[in-house]
Amino acid sequence: MENNKLGLSAVSLGILAISITTYLSKHIYITDFLQGMFDGMGIGLGIIGLIIMLRKSIKKDY
């Protein structure tokens, strides 16, 4: 259960990072590099969170 909470928090942090930069880019000027960096970090956190959640379910099956 601990890995599921850790994975879920990583996924939610990734979604939060992407949504904050998207929201801010509509109201203030954010460079493309900074927006791309935060989008990449958000996607990476989402993928890492999914891997963590899947590792827990794979270990449980064996």
DOTOR-297155 format. One record per residue: residue in three letters; x, y, z of N, C-alpha, C, O in turn. Coordinates in steps of 0.001 Angstrom, whole numbers, plus 524288, in hexadecimal, padded with zeros to 5 digits. Each point is the difference from the previous one (the first is absolute). Layout:
BEGIN
ALAXYZXYZXYZXYZ;...
# end
This chain:
BEGIN
MET8032E7FB55800007FCD2804AB8000080358804E9800007FE61804107FDFF;GLU8065D7FB918044A8035D8049680038801CB801957FA8E80051804A77FED3;ASN800DF7F77D7FDCB801B3801427FAB87FBA18026A7FCD6800F88035A7FCB1;ASN7FA2D7FAF88044A7FBA1802587FD377FF60805B7801757FEED8033D7FC9C;LYS801BB7FE14808697FF9D805758019C80478803327FDC37FF3A804747FE5C;LEU805787F94A8019080486802B17FDD07FF4F800CF7FA26801148043C7FDFE;GLY7FD2B7F7CE7FF4F7FF17800707FA647FBB7803D37FEB880078803097FC4D;LEU7FB587FCDB806B87FBAC8039C7FF1A8019A8059A801057FE4D8038B7FD3A;SER804F37FD51806B7801C78054F80109803AD801DE7FBB37FFF08049F7FEAC;ALA8033E7F7F17FF218036E801837FBAE7FCD3801667FB2980139803CB7FD50;VAL7FABD7F92E801937FCA6801257FB8D7FD2F8052E800CB7FF9F803217FC5E;SER7FE677FDCB808557FD2F804E7800F9803AB804B37FFD87FE6B804327FE43;LEU806707FB3380382803C8804417FF8980140801297FA4B800B7804867FE87;GLY7FF8C7F7767FE51800E5800C67FA697FB92802EB7FD69800E68038D7FCE2;ILE7FA527FAF8804637FB72802B17FDDA7FFD9805A2801DE7FEA9803867FD04;LEU802B37FD56807E48001580545802328041E803697FD5D7FF02804947FEE9;ALA805937F9418001080426803017FD717FE60801A77FA87801038046E7FE6C;ILE7FC807F81A7FEAD7FE44801507FAB67FB9F804038002580007803B77FCF2;SER7FC387FB978068F7FB898038C800188017680575801F07FDC8803DC7FE30;ILE805E57FC8380573801A080528801E7802B68030F7FBB17FEF1804A57FF55;THR804857F8E07FDBD802AA802D57FBCD7FC428017B7FBA78008C804297FDA7;THR7FBA67F87E8013E7FC1E801547FC057FCB88049E801C07FEF1803837FCE5;TYR7FF727FC8A807FE7FCE4804508020F8031F8051B8000D7FE088041C7FE75;LEU806D47FB918035580330804BA8004380162802167FA9F80074804BD7FF51;SER800387F7DD7FCE380169801D57FAC67FB91803077FD6D800F2803147FC6F;LYS7FA4F7FC1A8054C7FB9D802F27FDDD7FFA2805748025C7FDAD8037E7FDA8;HIS804957FD45806EF7FF8D80508802AE80504803317FFEB7FFC8804CC7FFB9;ILE804B87F8A680082804FA802BF7FFC08036F7FD547FBF37FEF27FB9A7FE5E;TYR80521807168000F803827FDD07FC10803E67FC458028C802F18017C80381;ILE7FD047F9AA7FAAA803C57FC17801B6802F27FE357FB207FD9E7FED27FBFE;THR8077F800FC80460803047FE6C7FB6C7FEBE7FA607FE7C7FE497FCDD80338;ASP8029B801F67F7D77FEEE7FAB87FE13803757FBF9802AA7FE577FB9A80103;PHE80687805F68001F803927FC648029A7FDFA7FE8580566800027FB688016B;LEU7FE4380874801997FE167FEFC8054B7FB017FCC57FFE37FF527FC6B80322;GLN7FD32804DE7F93F7FB317FCF87FFA0801237FA657FE537FD9C7FC56801FF;GLY80605802FD7FA5A8016E7FABC7FE508029A7FCEA8044C7FF337FB4880076;MET803F080760802B4802A07FD54804527FC087FE1080404800617FB94801DA;PHE7FBCE807BB7FF807FC167FE56803C87FC5B7FBDF7FDBF7FE527FC79802CE;ASP80072803EC7F8327FCC67FBEF7FD91802D77FACA7FFF27FDA97FBF38011E;GLY807568041D7FD9B803107FB34800098007A7FDAE8056D7FFCC7FB3E800AE;MET800D98082C80335800507FE26805637FAC37FD9D801A97FFE47FC08802B7;GLY7FBD58065C7FBAD7FADD7FDE6801597FEF67FAC77FD787FDE17FC778027A;ILE8039A803027F8977FF4C7FAFD7FD4F803787FBD8802747FE5B7FB89800B8;GLY80673805F480091803937FC4E802877FE047FE2F805428004C7FB5D8013E;LEU7FDAA80841801E07FDD07FE7C805127FB4D7FC6C7FF627FF437FC5D8030F;GLY7FD92804AD7F8FA7FB877FC957FF07801A37FA7D7FE977FDBA7FC36801E6;ILE80632803577FACB801E07FAD77FE6A802887FD2D8049E7FF187FB58800C9;ILE8040D807728023E802777FD9B804977FBDB7FE34803E8800777FBC980245;GLY7FB80807657FE817FBCA7FE7E8038E7FD287FB207FE367FEAE7FCA18032A;LEU8005F802FE7F7B77FD707FB4F7FDF6803757FB328009C7FE147FBC48013A;ILE806F2804DD7FDEE8039B7FB8E800AA8000B7FE39805B07FFFB7FB5080112;ILE800158085F8028E7FFFF7FE9E8058D7FB037FD198016C800277FC24802DD;MET7FB6E805B67FB237FB107FD60801387FFC87FA937FD8E7FDE87FC6380263;LEU80432802F77F8EF7FFF27FAE27FD7E803CE7FC348028B7FEF17FB5080035;ARG80576806A1801B9803BE7FC8D802AE7FD827FD7B804BC801027FB6F8011E;LYS7FBC88076F801A87FD697FDE7804A37FC457FBA27FE777FFD17FBF88029D;SER7FD31804C47F92A7FC457FBF97FE85802BC7FB377FDC67FE137FBA5800AA;ILE80664805097FCB2802E77FB847FDED802557FCD5804877FFDD7FB327FFE0;LYS802448076D80419802457FD358046C7FBD87FD0F8030E801137FBD780229;LYS7FA2C806497FE0D7FBDA7FD8D802F27FE4E7FAD67FD607FE757FC54802B1;ASP801D4803677F8277FE447FB577FD2E8039A7FB5A800F67FE367FB897FFE0;TYR806CB8056780112803A87FBA6800A28006D7FE4D80577802ED7FC5E8012D;
# end
